[in-house]
């Protein structure tokens, strides 16, 4: 049974790219998408996904704050941050906030799946 994933990014093309990688792998099912941190928190609450891919820089609520909110609701939540090259300080802050791992943009399908498989495996 595929793992349920919530894809969070303010850029529609990035959500589509991640969705395609996940769906084509056969191991993941995208159950929801959000364009900002506030939507991510609400969707997490209603969908209870196995995993979240979370952009860091977004309007309304950034990915770090959204990760903190999701982990308050569900301490066992698995969030993987997606960050552009050069945002090392934000990645460190994300891990401190409870993210399980991170993927640096631009990324390959292999890298995305390797990181998500590792996080799912624990």
Residue frames relative to the residue before (quaternion, step in Angstrom):
aa qw qx qy qz dx dy dz
X 1.0000 0.0000 0.0000 0.0000 0.00 0.00 0.00
X 0.4437 -0.7206 0.4552 0.2768 3.62 -0.71 0.97
X 0.5023 -0.6285 0.5059 0.3110 3.55 -1.21 0.61
X 0.3952 -0.7237 0.5221 0.2181 3.56 -0.99 0.91
X 0.0735 -0.8182 0.5700 -0.0142 3.56 -0.80 1.09
X 0.2216 -0.7097 0.6543 0.1386 3.52 -1.21 0.77
X 0.1779 -0.7934 0.5782 0.0673 3.59 -0.70 1.13
X 0.0435 -0.8189 0.5712 -0.0345 3.57 -0.64 1.18
X 0.3235 0.6997 -0.5871 0.2473 3.57 -0.69 1.14
X 0.4540 -0.6961 0.4757 0.2882 3.60 -0.95 0.79
X 0.6602 0.4714 -0.3119 0.4946 3.61 1.22 -0.31
X 0.4439 -0.7222 0.4665 0.2527 3.56 -0.57 1.19
X 0.6550 0.5222 -0.3294 0.4356 3.61 0.95 -0.83
X 0.6305 0.5152 -0.3398 0.4708 3.62 1.09 -0.63
X 0.6265 0.5161 -0.3435 0.4723 3.59 0.98 -0.77
X 0.6585 0.5113 -0.3073 0.4589 3.58 0.95 -0.90
X 0.6474 0.5205 -0.3223 0.4539 3.59 0.96 -0.84
X 0.6712 0.4799 -0.2947 0.4820 3.59 0.89 -0.93
X 0.6304 0.5361 -0.3321 0.4527 3.60 0.95 -0.88
X 0.6634 0.5069 -0.3113 0.4539 3.60 0.87 -0.91
X 0.6390 0.5212 -0.3270 0.4616 3.59 0.93 -0.88
X 0.6985 0.4836 -0.2767 0.4491 3.58 0.83 -1.00
X 0.6800 0.4920 -0.2911 0.4592 3.58 0.84 -0.99
X 0.6804 0.5011 -0.2920 0.4480 3.59 0.92 -0.90
X 0.5981 0.5758 -0.3638 0.4223 3.60 1.17 -0.48
X 0.3595 -0.7445 0.4823 0.2896 3.57 1.14 -0.67
X 0.6539 0.5301 -0.3081 0.4433 3.60 1.24 -0.32
X 0.7656 0.3013 -0.1457 0.5495 3.57 1.27 -0.36
X 0.1638 -0.7483 0.6356 0.0966 3.52 -1.25 0.65
X 0.2983 -0.7418 0.5702 0.1884 3.60 -0.75 1.00
X 0.1463 -0.8285 0.5389 0.0431 3.56 -0.43 1.25
X 0.8114 -0.0117 0.0058 0.5843 3.58 1.25 -0.24
X 0.1722 -0.7506 0.6293 0.1048 3.52 -1.34 0.39
X 0.0597 -0.7804 0.6217 0.0286 3.54 -1.16 0.69
X 0.3629 -0.7581 0.5125 0.1758 3.56 -1.11 0.78
X 0.7860 0.1061 -0.1014 0.6005 3.60 1.28 -0.01
X 0.7158 -0.4827 0.3047 0.4022 3.54 -1.30 0.29
X 0.6291 0.5373 -0.3460 0.4425 3.58 1.00 -0.76
X 0.6492 0.4933 -0.3112 0.4882 3.60 0.96 -0.86
X 0.6217 0.5605 -0.3402 0.4284 3.59 1.01 -0.80
X 0.6605 0.5037 -0.3051 0.4658 3.57 0.91 -0.93
X 0.6694 0.4956 -0.2961 0.4676 3.60 0.92 -0.92
X 0.6793 0.4820 -0.2972 0.4668 3.60 0.90 -0.91
X 0.6059 0.5468 -0.3644 0.4484 3.59 1.01 -0.74
X 0.6536 0.5313 -0.3061 0.4436 3.54 0.92 -0.97
X 0.7537 0.4049 -0.2274 0.4652 3.62 0.86 -0.90
X 0.7577 0.4138 -0.2132 0.4574 3.62 1.04 -0.70
X 0.1499 -0.8216 0.5265 0.1591 3.61 1.16 -0.62
X 0.0738 0.8269 -0.5528 0.0726 3.61 0.65 1.05
X 0.5647 -0.5861 0.4592 0.3560 3.57 -1.29 0.34
X 0.8040 0.0889 0.0402 0.5865 3.54 1.15 -0.74
X 0.1435 -0.7690 0.6162 0.0918 3.58 -1.19 0.61
X 0.1669 -0.7110 0.6662 0.1511 3.57 -1.05 0.79
X 0.0763 -0.8453 0.5267 -0.0470 3.56 -0.61 1.21
X 0.3416 -0.6938 0.6010 0.2019 3.54 -0.82 1.07
X 0.4356 -0.6982 0.4942 0.2802 3.60 -1.12 0.52
X 0.7871 0.2945 -0.1538 0.5197 3.59 0.67 -1.10
X 0.2261 0.7570 -0.5715 0.2219 3.57 -0.42 1.31
X 0.5509 -0.6019 0.4518 0.3608 3.59 -1.20 0.41
X 0.7895 0.3523 -0.2777 0.4189 3.55 -1.43 0.28
X 0.7492 -0.1971 0.1440 0.6158 3.61 0.75 -1.04
X 0.3664 -0.7498 0.5000 0.2314 3.59 -0.68 1.02
X 0.7020 -0.5072 0.3194 0.3846 3.54 -1.30 0.32
X 0.6138 0.5464 -0.3557 0.4452 3.59 1.10 -0.61
X 0.6711 0.4750 -0.2941 0.4872 3.59 0.90 -0.90
X 0.6381 0.5199 -0.3288 0.4631 3.60 0.99 -0.81
X 0.6255 0.5295 -0.3374 0.4633 3.59 1.01 -0.77
X 0.6398 0.5197 -0.3225 0.4654 3.59 0.93 -0.86
X 0.6703 0.5042 -0.2971 0.4564 3.59 0.92 -0.94
X 0.6508 0.5105 -0.3124 0.4672 3.59 0.96 -0.88
X 0.6879 0.4779 -0.2893 0.4634 3.59 0.92 -0.86
X 0.5622 0.5562 -0.3936 0.4686 3.62 1.19 -0.39
X 0.6762 0.4842 -0.2783 0.4804 3.59 1.00 -0.90
X 0.8147 0.0558 0.0672 0.5733 3.53 0.90 -1.04
X 0.2570 -0.8255 0.4823 0.1409 3.60 0.09 1.28
X 0.6861 0.4694 -0.2881 0.4753 3.61 1.16 -0.42
X 0.3527 0.7540 -0.4864 0.2656 3.61 1.29 0.10
X 0.2304 -0.7541 0.6013 0.1291 3.54 -1.13 0.76
X 0.0010 0.8005 -0.5944 0.0770 3.54 -0.47 1.32
X 0.1089 -0.7638 0.6345 0.0462 3.55 -0.96 0.97
X 0.3157 -0.7710 0.5280 0.1647 3.56 -0.66 1.13
X 0.1776 -0.7367 0.6428 0.1121 3.54 -1.19 0.70
X 0.0431 0.8326 -0.5424 0.1036 3.54 -0.51 1.20
X 0.4821 -0.6476 0.5036 0.3075 3.56 -1.11 0.66
X 0.6414 -0.5179 0.4098 0.3905 3.52 -1.22 0.59
X 0.7713 0.3517 -0.2485 0.4687 3.58 -0.97 0.81
X 0.6354 0.5101 -0.3393 0.4701 3.60 1.24 0.12
X 0.1022 0.8550 -0.5037 0.0689 3.58 1.09 0.75
X 0.6398 0.5338 -0.3328 0.4416 3.60 0.95 -0.85
X 0.6612 0.4949 -0.3054 0.4739 3.59 1.02 -0.79
X 0.6123 0.5382 -0.3487 0.4624 3.58 1.06 -0.71
X 0.6484 0.5094 -0.3154 0.4698 3.59 0.93 -0.89
X 0.6520 0.5033 -0.3094 0.4752 3.58 0.97 -0.85
X 0.6277 0.5477 -0.3262 0.4468 3.59 1.05 -0.77
X 0.6557 0.4959 -0.3038 0.4816 3.56 0.94 -0.92
X 0.6366 0.5199 -0.3200 0.4712 3.59 1.01 -0.81
X 0.6650 0.4981 -0.2972 0.4704 3.60 1.11 -0.69
X 0.6829 -0.5172 0.2838 0.4308 3.60 1.23 -0.16
X 0.4166 0.6900 -0.4927 0.3281 3.60 1.22 0.07
X 0.4653 -0.7099 0.4678 0.2464 3.58 -1.06 0.80
X 0.7823 -0.0954 0.0952 0.6081 3.59 1.11 -0.62
X 0.2438 -0.7651 0.5707 0.1716 3.57 -1.27 -0.08
X 0.2327 -0.7221 0.6386 0.1285 3.51 -1.32 0.56
X 0.2737 -0.7695 0.5560 0.1543 3.59 -0.81 1.00
X 0.3251 -0.7281 0.5760 0.1797 3.56 -0.95 1.00
X 0.5433 -0.2195 -0.8091 0.0450 1.61 -1.93 1.52
X 0.2005 -0.8016 0.5580 0.0766 3.57 -1.08 0.73
X 0.4104 -0.6678 0.5575 0.2735 3.52 -1.34 0.31
X 0.6431 -0.5030 0.3986 0.4178 3.57 -1.24 0.37
X 0.6366 0.5468 -0.3297 0.4325 3.59 0.96 -0.87
X 0.6620 0.5070 -0.3029 0.4615 3.58 0.95 -0.90
X 0.6415 0.5228 -0.3266 0.4567 3.60 0.90 -0.90
X 0.7076 0.4640 -0.2708 0.4590 3.59 0.78 -1.02
X 0.6179 0.5455 -0.3473 0.4472 3.60 1.02 -0.74
X 0.6806 0.4823 -0.2869 0.4709 3.59 0.89 -0.95
X 0.6850 0.4786 -0.2986 0.4610 3.61 0.85 -0.94
X 0.6283 0.5304 -0.3361 0.4593 3.61 0.97 -0.81
X 0.6487 0.5228 -0.3055 0.4610 3.57 1.01 -0.87
X 0.6713 0.4877 -0.2991 0.4712 3.60 0.92 -0.91
X 0.6511 0.5116 -0.3174 0.4622 3.61 0.95 -0.83
X 0.6653 0.5090 -0.2958 0.4592 3.57 1.03 -0.83
X 0.4649 -0.6948 0.4338 0.3361 3.57 1.24 -0.37
